[in-house]
């Protein structure tokens, strides 16, 4: 139980589990993938990068969340045998045209040049607002909280 001075633990975090799960993450994309484990305090912990078209074996534990295959979280499941291996394919995300354009401009234009681009101010602001793992975790936590509230409301009906 957290002390009064400690903030509450986030909803999106790993939970202690003694059930191992053997996984091979296969990077089926042309990009380097940076796997991240969300630890017991809800903090992102990076793993070694996975190079394009390669894989990496990991032993994780049941219910350790991971973001994979366009899903918000990947939750390993218990396996029937100790030698059973789960194969997880990592692919490119499907982006909107707007998201893809912002990504391309960020790649080819330096951040200090964004204000000089002859584009709408809102697009300049969107370019400056780079993707953030922390914001992604906050967004996922909000969705989890909404889902839990909906389930509670359904129970009371």
N, C-alpha and C positions, 0 to 999 in steps of 0.2 A: 504494500500500500504506500503511495507517495506521501512524503512529509508535507506539512501545510505549505512550506516555502517552495516546494517543487511543483512545477507545472504538471498537469495531467499528461499521461502518455498519449501519443497520437493513436488514432484508430488504425492507421496503416503502419504496421510494424510486424516484425517476425515474432512468433510465439515460441517458447521453448518446446522442443520436440526431440525425443530420443529415437525417432524412426528415420533411419537413413533412406535416401532416395538417390539412385545413380542416374545421372543425366548426361547426355551429349548435346551440347548446343551447337548447331550447325549454322554457320553464317552463309546463307544462300543469297547474299547481296554483294555488290561490288564495293561496298564501303567497310571500313573498320568499325566493329561494334564494340561498345564499351559496356559490358554487363555491370549491373549495380544490384547489390543486395541491400535490402532495407533492414537494418539491424533491430535489436530488441527495444531500442529507444526511438525508433522511427527515423533514424539517420541513414542517408545513403552511404554505402561502402563500396567503392569500385573494385572490380576484379580486373585481371589482366585483359587487355584488348584481344578480340578475336579477329584475325585478319580475314579479308574477303575469301570466300570459297573454301574456308577451313572450318574445323570444329574444335571444341574444347570439352574434355570430360570434367565433370564436377560431381562431387558428392555433396548433396544438400540435404535438407531435412524436410519432412512432410510439413506443408503449410508455410514454408518460407516464401514470401511473395517475390515475384520477379515480373518485369514487364517484357513481354515477348509476343511475336507474331501479331502485332497490331492490337493485342489485348492489353488492357490497363495493367493487369497483374497475371503472372503465371504462378499457380499454386501447385507445387509437386504433390502427387498422390502416392499413397502407399502402394508398394509393388508386391506381387505374389511371391517372388523369390529374391534372395539376396543378389543373384547374378543378373537379374532382369535390369535392362538399361532402357530408359526413356529417351527417345530421339526428338529433339525440339528444333524445328526449323525457324530461323530468324530471317525475315524477308524485309524488303523496303516497305515503309509505310505508304498508304495511299493518302496523298495530300490534295487539298483543293488547289486549283490553279493559282489562286492568290497566295496560299502558303508556299507553293513551289517557286513562284516569282520572287517572293520576299527572300526565300532561301538562296536563290541564284544571285540576287542583287547583293546580299550580305557576303557572298563568296567573292564577288568581283569588285566591289566598291568598299573602300575603307570607311569605318564608322564616322570619322571626322568629315567625310565628304557627303554624308547623307543630307545635311541641311542645304547643300549646294545643288542637289538634284532638282530638276524642274518638274516636281511631282507634288501632289496634294500634301498639305501639312500632316494630315492623318497618316498617310503612307510613310512619311519621314519618321513619324513617331513609332509606327509599327516596325519599321526597320531597326530603330534604336532599341526596341523592346525585344531583345534576343530571347530565344527559348531558354527555359530554366528548369532544372530538375526539381528544385524546391517548389516552384509554382505548380509543376505537374503533380507533385505529391500532395500539395494543398487541394488541388482540383479533385484528385482521386479520393482524398479523405472526405471532401464535401459530398461526393457521390456515394461513398460508403455510408456516411451519416444519413443522407436522404433515404437510402435503401433501408437502413435500420429503422428509421422513423416510419416509413411506409409499412414495414412488416409489423411494427408495434400497433399501428392504426388498424391493420387488417385483423390482428388478434382481438382487438376490442370490438369488432363488428359482430 
